[in-house]
Amino acid sequence: MMGVQEVQARLFYDFDVEAHVPADHMLREIHQFLDVATVRQQLKQFYGHLGRPSTSPELVVRMLVIGYVMGIRSERRLCDEVHLNLAYHWFGRQSWICC
């Protein structure tokens, strides 16, 4: 079953990731040209309708881009880096359902 990426609401803190990612960061430049809007429709036929929802395909593509651009070859290492780096959170649209 194809998962859906949902942006989590802020609960008890006032922290804006947008403000903490530098304007000249490489991922901001990539984001301008990366269009993952059609990924869900193109991959829909490969997902079943039963079972637990998967990680959203848009998020998987964004994570693969991060891994490629930043030279992270290991999936495990990529997940560790994603949990630590605010720019990666921003690039993933601030909602990580990973690892």
N, CA, C and O atoms as a Tinker XYZ file with bonds, in Angstrom:
   396  protein
     1  N      0.846000   -1.169000    0.000000    73     2
     2  CA     0.000000    0.000000    0.000000    64     1     3
     3  C      0.897000    1.239000    0.000000    63     2     4     5
     4  O      1.830000    1.333000    0.797000    81     3
     5  N      0.617000    2.170000   -0.878000    73     3     6
     6  CA     1.442000    3.362000   -1.028000    64     5     7
     7  C      1.175000    4.336000    0.108000    63     6     8     9
     8  O      0.034000    4.728000    0.352000    81     7
     9  N      2.231000    4.718000    0.792000    73     7    10
    10  CA     2.109000    5.652000    1.904000    64     9    11
    11  C      1.959000    7.082000    1.432000    63    10    12    13
    12  O      2.261000    7.416000    0.286000    81    11
    13  N      1.486000    7.917000    2.338000    73    11    14
    14  CA     1.309000    9.334000    2.061000    64    13    15
    15  C      2.147000   10.114000    3.057000    63    14    16    17
    16  O      2.121000    9.833000    4.255000    81    15
    17  N      2.876000   11.078000    2.570000    73    15    18
    18  CA     3.708000   11.904000    3.431000    64    17    19
    19  C      2.849000   13.009000    4.014000    63    18    20    21
    20  O      2.259000   13.801000    3.279000    81    19
    21  N      2.781000   13.061000    5.323000    73    19    22
    22  CA     1.990000   14.082000    5.995000    64    21    23
    23  C      2.922000   14.977000    6.796000    63    22    24    25
    24  O      3.801000   14.496000    7.512000    81    23
    25  N      2.723000   16.269000    6.669000    73    23    26
    26  CA     3.532000   17.207000    7.438000    64    25    27
    27  C      2.965000   17.256000    8.848000    63    26    28    29
    28  O      1.780000   17.522000    9.053000    81    27
    29  N      3.830000   16.994000    9.809000    73    27    30
    30  CA     3.388000   16.966000   11.193000    64    29    31
    31  C      3.245000   18.376000   11.732000    63    30    32    33
    32  O      4.065000   19.251000   11.452000    81    31
    33  N      2.208000   18.582000   12.498000    73    31    34
    34  CA     1.982000   19.893000   13.098000    64    33    35
    35  C      2.946000   20.119000   14.254000    63    34    36    37
    36  O      3.384000   19.173000   14.909000    81    35
    37  N      3.263000   21.364000   14.491000    73    35    38
    38  CA     4.087000   21.693000   15.646000    64    37    39
    39  C      3.254000   21.536000   16.901000    63    38    40    41
    40  O      2.083000   21.915000   16.927000    81    39
    41  N      3.848000   20.985000   17.929000    73    39    42
    42  CA     3.102000   20.783000   19.161000    64    41    43
    43  C      3.432000   21.863000   20.187000    63    42    44    45
    44  O      2.669000   22.815000   20.357000    81    43
    45  N      4.549000   21.720000   20.860000    73    43    46
    46  CA     4.846000   22.614000   21.970000    64    45    47
    47  C      6.120000   23.415000   21.772000    63    46    48    49
    48  O      6.707000   23.888000   22.746000    81    47
    49  N      6.546000   23.572000   20.571000    73    47    50
    50  CA     7.779000   24.299000   20.342000    64    49    51
    51  C      7.617000   25.238000   19.160000    63    50    52    53
    52  O      6.743000   25.058000   18.311000    81    51
    53  N      8.458000   26.220000   19.126000    73    51    54
    54  CA     8.425000   27.182000   18.035000    64    53    55
    55  C      9.768000   27.142000   17.329000    63    54    56    57
    56  O     10.662000   27.932000   17.632000    81    55
    57  N      9.905000   26.223000   16.390000    73    55    58
    58  CA    11.149000   26.035000   15.661000    64    57    59
    59  C     10.828000   25.941000   14.182000    63    58    60    61
    60  O     10.040000   25.092000   13.765000    81    59
    61  N     11.428000   26.802000   13.397000    73    59    62
    62  CA    11.176000   26.838000   11.967000    64    61    63
    63  C     12.417000   26.347000   11.224000    63    62    64    65
    64  O     13.437000   27.036000   11.186000    81    63
    65  N     12.325000   25.164000   10.640000    73    63    66
    66  CA    13.459000   24.591000    9.905000    64    65    67
    67  C     13.835000   25.498000    8.744000    63    66    68    69
    68  O     15.016000   25.648000    8.429000    81    67
    69  N     12.857000   26.092000    8.116000    73    67    70
    70  CA    13.084000   26.989000    6.978000    64    69    71
    71  C     14.091000   28.089000    7.325000    63    70    72    73
    72  O     14.924000   28.460000    6.498000    81    71
    73  N     14.011000   28.591000    8.521000    73    71    74
    74  CA    14.889000   29.683000    8.946000    64    73    75
    75  C     16.315000   29.210000    9.251000    63    74    76    77
    76  O     17.238000   30.024000    9.296000    81    75
    77  N     16.501000   27.910000    9.458000    73    75    78
    78  CA    17.810000   27.401000    9.852000    64    77    79
    79  C     18.615000   26.781000    8.711000    63    78    80    81
    80  O     19.770000   26.398000    8.898000    81    79
    81  N     18.011000   26.683000    7.542000    73    79    82
    82  CA    18.731000   26.167000    6.372000    64    81    83
    83  C     19.227000   27.377000    5.583000    63    82    84    85
    84  O     18.413000   28.194000    5.150000    81    83
    85  N     20.520000   27.512000    5.387000    73    83    86
    86  CA    21.069000   28.686000    4.696000    64    85    87
    87  C     20.467000   28.869000    3.300000    63    86    88    89
    88  O     20.162000   27.896000    2.610000    81    87
    89  N     20.305000   30.097000    2.909000    73    87    90
    90  CA    19.713000   30.417000    1.599000    64    89    91
    91  C     20.547000   29.897000    0.444000    63    90    92    93
    92  O     20.016000   29.621000   -0.632000    81    91
    93  N     21.850000   29.759000    0.655000    73    91    94
    94  CA    22.720000   29.302000   -0.427000    64    93    95
    95  C     23.074000   27.818000   -0.324000    63    94    96    97
    96  O     24.037000   27.368000   -0.946000    81    95
    97  N     22.311000   27.062000    0.449000    73    95    98
    98  CA    22.581000   25.624000    0.601000    64    97    99
    99  C     22.293000   24.901000   -0.719000    63    98   100   101
   100  O     21.345000   25.244000   -1.425000    81    99
   101  N     23.102000   23.919000   -1.039000    73    99   102
   102  CA    22.985000   23.184000   -2.299000    64   101   103
   103  C     21.599000   22.535000   -2.463000    63   102   104   105
   104  O     21.075000   22.488000   -3.576000    81   103
   105  N     21.013000   22.045000   -1.388000    73   103   106
   106  CA    19.709000   21.386000   -1.504000    64   105   107
   107  C     18.600000   22.367000   -1.862000    63   106   108   109
   108  O     17.611000   21.976000   -2.481000    81   107
   109  N     18.745000   23.624000   -1.486000    73   107   110
   110  CA    17.764000   24.630000   -1.911000    64   109   111
   111  C     17.814000   24.807000   -3.430000    63   110   112   113
   112  O     16.773000   24.957000   -4.071000    81   111
   113  N     18.996000   24.791000   -3.995000    73   111   114
   114  CA    19.140000   24.925000   -5.444000    64   113   115
   115  C     18.558000   23.707000   -6.164000    63   114   116   117
   116  O     17.887000   23.845000   -7.186000    81   115
   117  N     18.816000   22.529000   -5.631000    73   115   118
   118  CA    18.278000   21.300000   -6.238000    64   117   119
   119  C     16.762000   21.285000   -6.145000    63   118   120   121
   120  O     16.084000   20.861000   -7.080000    81   119
   121  N     16.228000   21.746000   -5.021000    73   119   122
   122  CA    14.777000   21.760000   -4.809000    64   121   123
   123  C     14.048000   22.569000   -5.885000    63   122   124   125
   124  O     12.926000   22.231000   -6.262000    81   123
   125  N     14.677000   23.621000   -6.371000    73   123   126
   126  CA    14.053000   24.449000   -7.410000    64   125   127
   127  C     13.776000   23.663000   -8.689000    63   126   128   129
   128  O     12.823000   23.957000   -9.410000    81   127
   129  N     14.611000   22.665000   -8.966000    73   127   130
   130  CA    14.502000   21.929000  -10.215000    64   129   131
   131  C     13.926000   20.524000  -10.064000    63   130   132   133
   132  O     13.607000   19.877000  -11.061000    81   131
   133  N     13.793000   20.055000   -8.846000    73   131   134
   134  CA    13.299000   18.701000   -8.611000    64   133   135
   135  C     11.779000   18.703000   -8.555000    63   134   136   137
   136  O     11.184000   19.353000   -7.696000    81   135
   137  N     11.160000   17.982000   -9.459000    73   135   138
   138  CA     9.711000   17.900000   -9.494000    64   137   139
   139  C      9.299000   16.445000   -9.276000    63   138   140   141
   140  O      9.446000   15.607000  -10.165000    81   139
   141  N      8.786000   16.160000   -8.093000    73   139   142
   142  CA     8.372000   14.794000   -7.773000    64   141   143
   143  C      6.851000   14.651000   -7.773000    63   142   144   145
   144  O      6.314000   13.681000   -7.239000    81   143
   145  N      6.165000   15.614000   -8.370000    73   143   146
   146  CA     4.703000   15.613000   -8.372000    64   145   147
   147  C      4.121000   14.413000   -9.122000    63   146   148   149
   148  O      3.049000   13.929000   -8.758000    81   147
   149  N      4.796000   13.930000  -10.149000    73   147   150
   150  CA     4.244000   12.845000  -10.955000    64   149   151
   151  C      4.722000   11.456000  -10.513000    63   150   152   153
   152  O      4.276000   10.445000  -11.055000    81   151
   153  N      5.616000   11.410000   -9.544000    73   151   154
   154  CA     6.179000   10.127000   -9.109000    64   153   155
   155  C      5.092000    9.193000   -8.592000    63   154   156   157
   156  O      5.073000    8.011000   -8.936000    81   155
   157  N      4.194000    9.714000   -7.772000    73   155   158
   158  CA     3.123000    8.892000   -7.190000    64   157   159
   159  C      2.277000    8.238000   -8.274000    63   158   160   161
   160  O      1.990000    7.043000   -8.196000    81   159
   161  N      1.876000    9.001000   -9.278000    73   159   162
   162  CA     1.032000    8.473000  -10.355000    64   161   163
   163  C      1.784000    7.434000  -11.183000    63   162   164   165
   164  O      1.203000    6.423000  -11.578000    81   163
   165  N      3.056000    7.670000  -11.448000    73   163   166
   166  CA     3.844000    6.745000  -12.260000    64   165   167
   167  C      4.105000    5.425000  -11.545000    63   166   168   169
   168  O      4.224000    4.387000  -12.196000    81   167
   169  N      4.197000    5.447000  -10.223000    73   167   170
   170  CA     4.513000    4.230000   -9.472000    64   169   171
   171  C      3.296000    3.529000   -8.882000    63   170   172   173
   172  O      3.426000    2.464000   -8.279000    81   171
   173  N      2.134000    4.107000   -9.048000    73   171   174
   174  CA     0.912000    3.573000   -8.438000    64   173   175
   175  C      0.671000    2.102000   -8.795000    63   174   176   177
   176  O      0.219000    1.333000   -7.947000    81   175
   177  N      0.959000    1.712000  -10.003000    73   175   178
   178  CA     0.695000    0.343000  -10.453000    64   177   179
   179  C      1.558000   -0.698000   -9.737000    63   178   180   181
   180  O      1.222000   -1.882000   -9.739000    81   179
   181  N      2.657000   -0.273000   -9.129000    73   179   182
   182  CA     3.565000   -1.207000   -8.469000    64   181   183
   183  C      3.256000   -1.420000   -6.990000    63   182   184   185
   184  O      3.910000   -2.234000   -6.338000    81   183
   185  N      2.285000   -0.713000   -6.457000    73   183   186
   186  CA     1.921000   -0.822000   -5.049000    64   185   187
   187  C      0.623000   -1.607000   -4.902000    63   186   188   189
   188  O     -0.298000   -1.461000   -5.706000    81   187
   189  N      0.562000   -2.436000   -3.872000    73   187   190
   190  CA    -0.654000   -3.177000   -3.579000    64   189   191
   191  C     -1.632000   -2.324000   -2.787000    63   190   192   193
   192  O     -1.333000   -1.187000   -2.421000    81   191
   193  N     -2.807000   -2.890000   -2.530000    73   191   194
   194  CA    -3.835000   -2.161000   -1.791000    64   193   195
   195  C     -3.989000   -2.690000   -0.364000    63   194   196   197
   196  O     -4.745000   -2.133000    0.432000    81   195
   197  N     -3.284000   -3.746000   -0.054000    73   195   198
   198  CA    -3.384000   -4.338000    1.274000    64   197   199
   199  C     -2.079000   -4.120000    2.042000    63   198   200   201
   200  O     -1.033000   -3.840000    1.457000    81   199
   201  N     -2.166000   -4.252000    3.328000    73   199   202
   202  CA    -0.962000   -4.170000    4.147000    64   201   203
   203  C     -0.719000   -2.785000    4.707000    63   202   204   205
   204  O     -1.542000   -1.877000    4.587000    81   203
   205  N      0.438000   -2.660000    5.322000    73   203   206
   206  CA     0.810000   -1.388000    5.924000    64   205   207
   207  C      1.229000   -0.390000    4.851000    63   206   208   209
   208  O      1.779000   -0.778000    3.820000    81   207
   209  N      0.971000    0.892000    5.092000    73   207   210
   210  CA     1.412000    1.898000    4.119000    64   209   211
   211  C      2.936000    1.978000    4.068000    63   210   212   213
   212  O      3.610000    1.845000    5.090000    81   211
   213  N      3.455000    2.192000    2.897000    73   211   214
   214  CA     4.898000    2.307000    2.715000    64   213   215
   215  C      5.332000    3.750000    2.964000    63   214   216   217
   216  O      4.508000    4.628000    3.219000    81   215
   217  N      6.620000    3.968000    2.884000    73   215   218
   218  CA     7.142000    5.327000    2.882000    64   217   219
   219  C      6.701000    5.975000    1.576000    63   218   220   221
   220  O      6.686000    5.318000    0.535000    81   219
   221  N      6.351000    7.222000    1.617000    73   219   222
   222  CA     5.853000    7.878000    0.413000    64   221   223
   223  C      6.921000    7.860000   -0.683000    63   222   224   225
   224  O      8.097000    8.087000   -0.397000    81   223
   225  N      6.529000    7.595000   -1.930000    73   223   226
   226  CA     7.502000    7.525000   -3.020000    64   225   227
   227  C      8.233000    8.847000   -3.241000    63   226   228   229
   228  O      9.401000    8.849000   -3.628000    81   227
   229  N      7.558000    9.969000   -3.001000    73   227   230
   230  CA     8.214000   11.268000   -3.141000    64   229   231
   231  C      9.374000   11.400000   -2.154000    63   230   232   233
   232  O     10.439000   11.915000   -2.495000    81   231
   233  N      9.153000   10.933000   -0.943000    73   231   234
   234  CA    10.184000   10.991000    0.086000    64   233   235
   235  C     11.359000   10.084000   -0.272000    63   234   236   237
   236  O     12.514000   10.453000   -0.061000    81   235
   237  N     11.072000    8.910000   -0.807000    73   235   238
   238  CA    12.138000    7.986000   -1.204000    64   237   239
   239  C     13.005000    8.628000   -2.282000    63   238   240   241
   240  O     14.231000    8.538000   -2.222000    81   239
   241  N     12.383000    9.275000   -3.265000    73   239   242
   242  CA    13.145000    9.931000   -4.333000    64   241   243
   243  C     14.007000   11.046000   -3.751000    63   242   244   245
   244  O     15.175000   11.184000   -4.114000    81   243
   245  N     13.438000   11.836000   -2.852000    73   243   246
   246  CA    14.202000   12.923000   -2.233000    64   245   247
   247  C     15.385000   12.369000   -1.431000    63   246   248   249
   248  O     16.472000   12.946000   -1.459000    81   247
   249  N     15.183000   11.262000   -0.723000    73   247   250
   250  CA    16.268000   10.665000    0.045000    64   249   251
   251  C     17.358000   10.124000   -0.884000    63   250   252   253
   252  O     18.546000   10.249000   -0.584000    81   251
   253  N     16.962000    9.529000   -2.002000    73   251   254
   254  CA    17.946000    9.031000   -2.962000    64   253   255
   255  C     18.776000   10.175000   -3.544000    63   254   256   257
   256  O     19.977000   10.026000   -3.769000    81   255
   257  N     18.134000   11.308000   -3.786000    73   255   258
   258  CA    18.864000   12.476000   -4.280000    64   257   259
   259  C     19.885000   12.933000   -3.241000    63   258   260   261
   260  O     21.032000   13.221000   -3.581000    81   259
   261  N     19.471000   12.999000   -1.980000    73   259   262
   262  CA    20.394000   13.382000   -0.904000    64   261   263
   263  C     21.580000   12.419000   -0.862000    63   262   264   265
   264  O     22.731000   12.849000   -0.791000    81   263
   265  N     21.299000   11.131000   -0.905000    73   263   266
   266  CA    22.364000   10.136000   -0.869000    64   265   267
   267  C     23.331000   10.287000   -2.027000    63   266   268   269
   268  O     24.543000   10.175000   -1.843000    81   267
   269  N     22.811000   10.540000   -3.213000    73   267   270
   270  CA    23.664000   10.680000   -4.395000    64   269   271
   271  C     24.503000   11.958000   -4.322000    63   270   272   273
   272  O     25.718000   11.925000   -4.517000    81   271
   273  N     23.852000   13.062000   -4.043000    73   271   274
   274  CA    24.533000   14.355000   -4.047000    64   273   275
   275  C     25.567000   14.458000   -2.925000    63   274   276   277
   276  O     26.643000   15.024000   -3.121000    81   275
   277  N     25.250000   13.923000   -1.775000    73   275   278
   278  CA    26.151000   14.032000   -0.630000    64   277   279
   279  C     27.140000   12.864000   -0.537000    63   278   280   281
   280  O     27.959000   12.816000    0.380000    81   279
   281  N     27.064000   11.937000   -1.476000    73   279   282
   282  CA    28.023000   10.837000   -1.513000    64   281   283
   283  C     27.820000    9.813000   -0.408000    63   282   284   285
   284  O     28.779000    9.216000    0.079000    81   283
   285  N     26.569000    9.612000   -0.016000    73   283   286
   286  CA    26.258000    8.640000    1.038000    64   285   287
   287  C     25.802000    7.357000    0.348000    63   286   288   289
   288  O     24.727000    7.322000   -0.252000    81   287
   289  N     26.607000    6.314000    0.429000    73   287   290
   290  CA    26.308000    5.083000   -0.317000    64   289   291
   291  C     25.471000    4.090000    0.467000    63   290   292   293
   292  O     24.764000    3.271000   -0.120000    81   291
   293  N     25.543000    4.156000    1.762000    73   291   294
   294  CA    24.846000    3.182000    2.598000    64   293   295
   295  C     23.466000    3.706000    3.006000    63   294   296   297
   296  O     23.330000    4.857000    3.421000    81   295
   297  N     22.448000    2.852000    2.884000    73   295   298
   298  CA    21.109000    3.234000    3.318000    64   297   299
   299  C     21.066000    3.515000    4.809000    63   298   300   301
   300  O     20.425000    4.467000    5.254000    81   299
   301  N     21.743000    2.693000    5.565000    73   299   302
   302  CA    21.780000    2.877000    7.013000    64   301   303
   303  C     22.431000    4.212000    7.372000    63   302   304   305
   304  O     21.941000    4.942000    8.233000    81   303
   305  N     23.539000    4.519000    6.702000    73   303   306
   306  CA    24.224000    5.789000    6.942000    64   305   307
   307  C     23.354000    6.967000    6.513000    63   306   308   309
   308  O     23.345000    8.007000    7.172000    81   307
   309  N     22.627000    6.807000    5.415000    73   307   310
   310  CA    21.730000    7.848000    4.946000    64   309   311
   311  C     20.656000    8.133000    5.987000    63   310   312   313
   312  O     20.363000    9.295000    6.267000    81   311
   313  N     20.076000    7.105000    6.554000    73   311   314
   314  CA    19.055000    7.292000    7.589000    64   313   315
   315  C     19.631000    7.993000    8.812000    63   314   316   317
   316  O     18.976000    8.852000    9.402000    81   315
   317  N     20.852000    7.634000    9.195000    73   315   318
   318  CA    21.502000    8.308000   10.320000    64   317   319
   319  C     21.711000    9.790000   10.014000    63   318   320   321
   320  O     21.442000   10.651000   10.852000    81   319
   321  N     22.189000   10.072000    8.819000    73   319   322
   322  CA    22.443000   11.460000    8.430000    64   321   323
   323  C     21.149000   12.275000    8.364000    63   322   324   325
   324  O     21.124000   13.441000    8.758000    81   323
   325  N     20.096000   11.667000    7.873000    73   323   326
   326  CA    18.809000   12.350000    7.762000    64   325   327
   327  C     18.292000   12.761000    9.135000    63   326   328   329
   328  O     17.701000   13.830000    9.288000    81   327
   329  N     18.512000   11.919000   10.120000    73   327   330
   330  CA    18.054000   12.236000   11.468000    64   329   331
   331  C     18.861000   13.364000   12.097000    63   330   332   333
   332  O     18.384000   14.015000   13.027000    81   331
   333  N     20.067000   13.605000   11.611000    73   331   334
   334  CA    20.945000   14.602000   12.223000    64   333   335
   335  C     20.973000   15.948000   11.501000    63   334   336   337
   336  O     21.260000   16.964000   12.134000    81   335
   337  N     20.691000   15.988000   10.225000    73   335   338
   338  CA    20.921000   17.189000    9.431000    64   337   339
   339  C     19.614000   17.929000    9.146000    63   338   340   341
   340  O     18.712000   17.374000    8.520000    81   339
   341  N     19.509000   19.165000    9.598000    73   339   342
   342  CA    18.291000   19.951000    9.391000    64   341   343
   343  C     18.017000   20.242000    7.927000    63   342   344   345
   344  O     16.859000   20.310000    7.516000    81   343
   345  N     19.062000   20.415000    7.138000    73   343   346
   346  CA    18.863000   20.675000    5.709000    64   345   347
   347  C     18.197000   19.474000    5.039000    63   346   348   349
   348  O     17.379000   19.642000    4.135000    81   347
   349  N     18.542000   18.281000    5.475000    73   347   350
   350  CA    17.911000   17.087000    4.908000    64   349   351
   351  C     16.438000   17.026000    5.311000    63   350   352   353
   352  O     15.592000   16.625000    4.512000    81   351
   353  N     16.134000   17.420000    6.534000    73   351   354
   354  CA    14.730000   17.480000    6.968000    64   353   355
   355  C     13.962000   18.480000    6.111000    63   354   356   357
   356  O     12.847000   18.212000    5.664000    81   355
   357  N     14.573000   19.621000    5.896000    73   355   358
   358  CA    13.924000   20.643000    5.075000    64   357   359
   359  C     13.678000   20.114000    3.666000    63   358   360   361
   360  O     12.584000   20.285000    3.128000    81   359
   361  N     14.671000   19.481000    3.066000    73   359   362
   362  CA    14.561000   18.961000    1.702000    64   361   363
   363  C     13.493000   17.874000    1.608000    63   362   364   365
   364  O     12.835000   17.740000    0.576000    81   363
   365  N     13.319000   17.110000    2.661000    73   363   366
   366  CA    12.297000   16.063000    2.680000    64   365   367
   367  C     10.917000   16.583000    3.020000    63   366   368   369
   368  O      9.992000   15.806000    3.256000    81   367
   369  N     10.781000   17.881000    3.046000    73   367   370
   370  CA     9.530000   18.555000    3.368000    64   369   371
   371  C      9.148000   18.350000    4.824000    63   370   372   373
   372  O      7.962000   18.308000    5.151000    81   371
   373  N     10.139000   18.221000    5.705000    73   371   374
   374  CA    10.007000   18.242000    7.154000    64   373   375
   375  C      9.222000   17.079000    7.737000    63   374   376   377
   376  O      8.797000   17.148000    8.891000    81   375
   377  N      9.024000   16.047000    7.000000    73   375   378
   378  CA     8.317000   14.893000    7.559000    64   377   379
   379  C      9.071000   13.635000    7.169000    63   378   380   381
   380  O      8.986000   13.205000    6.019000    81   379
   381  N      9.797000   13.040000    8.086000    73   379   382
   382  CA    10.596000   11.867000    7.781000    64   381   383
   383  C      9.994000   10.647000    8.437000    63   382   384   385
   384  O      9.866000   10.586000    9.660000    81   383
   385  N      9.636000    9.700000    7.643000    73   383   386
   386  CA     9.211000    8.396000    8.123000    64   385   387
   387  C     10.288000    7.457000    7.607000    63   386   388   389
   388  O     10.130000    6.839000    6.554000    81   387
   389  N     11.354000    7.352000    8.329000    73   387   390
   390  CA    12.518000    6.664000    7.791000    64   389   391
   391  C     13.104000    5.723000    8.833000    63   390   392   393
   392  O     13.170000    6.036000   10.022000    81   391
   393  N     13.513000    4.598000    8.364000    73   391   394
   394  CA    14.314000    3.635000    9.116000    64   393   395
   395  C     13.709000    3.311000   10.443000    63   394   396
   396  O     14.266000    2.513000   11.197000    81   395
